[in-house]
Amino acid sequence: MPLDARALFSRPQTPAAEAWRNPLALLLASTGEGIYGVDLDGLCVFINQAGARMIGFEPAELMGRNMHDLTHHARADGSSYPEAQCPIFNAFRQGLPCRIDSEVFWGRDGTAFPVEYSSHPILDGTEVRGAVVTFVDITERKRAADALQRAKDELEERVSERTLALATALKQVRELAAWSETVREDERTRIAREVHDELGSLLVALKMDVNWMDKRLAEQSQRSPEAAGDMRERMRCKCQGMSPLIETAVDNVGRIITDLRPSILDHQGLWAALEWQAQEFVQSAEMTLDWCLDADGVPEPPEPLAMAVFRIFQEMLSNVGRHAQARHLAVSIGVQGRVLSLAVQDNGVGAPAQAFEAADAYGVMGMRERARHFGGDVHITSAPGRGTRMCLTLTLPDGATT
């Protein structure tokens, strides 16, 4: 609402009016907001102590000075702020109040500070005489708002990063699942082919030999003693030929069963199974082995965990066999407290670190997923020409340690 100029600028004529001006002066002095009045030329008519202090002056120094030129002459970026564009002056020249919180006032030392200000025209009847301007330093409010905005931006950025990470992880999990299914089908195909090609051919050969013997036995009863003796010799040779076929079939059955699930894991436990697998690997790969097992007195882990550790170890060895071109392998297994550590180090060609984080590094992803399922992790360090070290670390459940 416009202010009546007579209430502010007319000189008191009575003791009652004089008494009224004193409380008004006390009010101006006690408020924390800056308050000043300007005439139609923008010259300061009055200013309270708080307002003068905010812009670095004493009230007496500002009387009769142009407040726009003094404290509102430039924008926040330092560019010139013409008086004709100033909302304070436009407000009272047009007879309309305004309220602004996006500009700055300038202090005596040449520094700017953000303010929220309002300008109300002073009317003498219907004639505008000037304006009363109130302003407050909102530096702390702006700082808090900026901090809040930064926190919001950081939160949005982190949410965006997490969303991207989750999307990437979901994509990798789907690809890993598809790869696992492919591997499973390939393994089924391999086992079916071995059963068909190896066991099938052996069993067919054995069946043919058995049929031959059956026919010869039927014929033997009708032959002379000399012919019967010759037939017995031929049957003896046939039986001797069948024996290695049966042994080969038994070996193939045992190998296929071991591929599906090593019986040593059930009969002798995880530690023996790991050593057996390491020895089998280095023998077939023609490598030397340093074996270190520090698990004396440590009970066997439960079956699901033991199988996961064994499969991770198999995959580590498989990676060495496929990529490392190594001549030496070092395996170190230890349990401290409840923490199991299994490390495989080779002296092969190595690889850059990003090779183990690639989207198609399904073997590595499979090891890590198995480990994470039991709260563990697989850490890999490698560099070209420096070999590769793969380390599984996980915490054994209560009761699996001494």
Stockholm file with secondary structure:
# STOCKHOLM 1.0

chainA/1-402         MPLDARALFSRPQTPAAEAWRNPLALLLASTGEGIYGVDLDGLCVFINQAGARMIGFEPAELMGRNMHDLTHHARADGSSYPEAQCPIFNAFRQGLPCRIDSEVFWGRDGTAFPVEYSSHPILDGTEVRGAVVTFVDITERKRAADALQRAKDELEERVSERTLALATALKQVRELAAWSETVREDERTRIAREVHDELGSLLVALKMDVNWMDKRLAEQSQRSPEAAGDMRERMRCKCQGMSPLIETAVDNVGRIITDLRPSILDHQGLWAALEWQAQEFVQSAEMTLDWCLDADGVPEPPEPLAMAVFRIFQEMLSNVGRHAQARHLAVSIGVQGRVLSLAVQDNGVGAPAQAFEAADAYGVMGMRERARHFGGDVHITSAPGRGTRMCLTLTLPDGATT
#=GR chainA/1-402 SS CCEEHHHHHSCCCSHHHHHHHHHHHHHHHHCSSEEEEEETTCBEEEECHHHHHHTTCCHHHHTTSBHHHHHSSBCTTSCBCCGGGCHHHHHHHHTCCEEEEEEEEECTTSCEEEEEEEEEEEEETTEEEEEEEEEEECHHHHHHHHHHHHHHHHHHHHHHHHHHHHHHHHHHHHHHHHHHHHHHHHHHHHHHHHIIIIIIHHHHHHHHHHHHHHHHHHHHTTSCHHHHHHHHHHHHHHHHHHHHHHHHHHHHHHHHHHHHSCHHHHHTCHHHHHHHHHHHHHHHHTCEEEEEEECTTCCCCCHHHHHHHHHHHHHHHHHIIIIICCSEEEEEEEEETTEEEEEEEECSCCCCGGGGSSTTCHHHHHHHHHHHHTTCEEEEEECTTSCEEEEEEEECCTTSCC
#=GC SS_cons         CCEEHHHHHSCCCSHHHHHHHHHHHHHHHHCSSEEEEEETTCBEEEECHHHHHHTTCCHHHHTTSBHHHHHSSBCTTSCBCCGGGCHHHHHHHHTCCEEEEEEEEECTTSCEEEEEEEEEEEEETTEEEEEEEEEEECHHHHHHHHHHHHHHHHHHHHHHHHHHHHHHHHHHHHHHHHHHHHHHHHHHHHHHHHIIIIIIHHHHHHHHHHHHHHHHHHHHTTSCHHHHHHHHHHHHHHHHHHHHHHHHHHHHHHHHHHHHSCHHHHHTCHHHHHHHHHHHHHHHHTCEEEEEEECTTCCCCCHHHHHHHHHHHHHHHHHIIIIICCSEEEEEEEEETTEEEEEEEECSCCCCGGGGSSTTCHHHHHHHHHHHHTTCEEEEEECTTSCEEEEEEEECCTTSCC
//
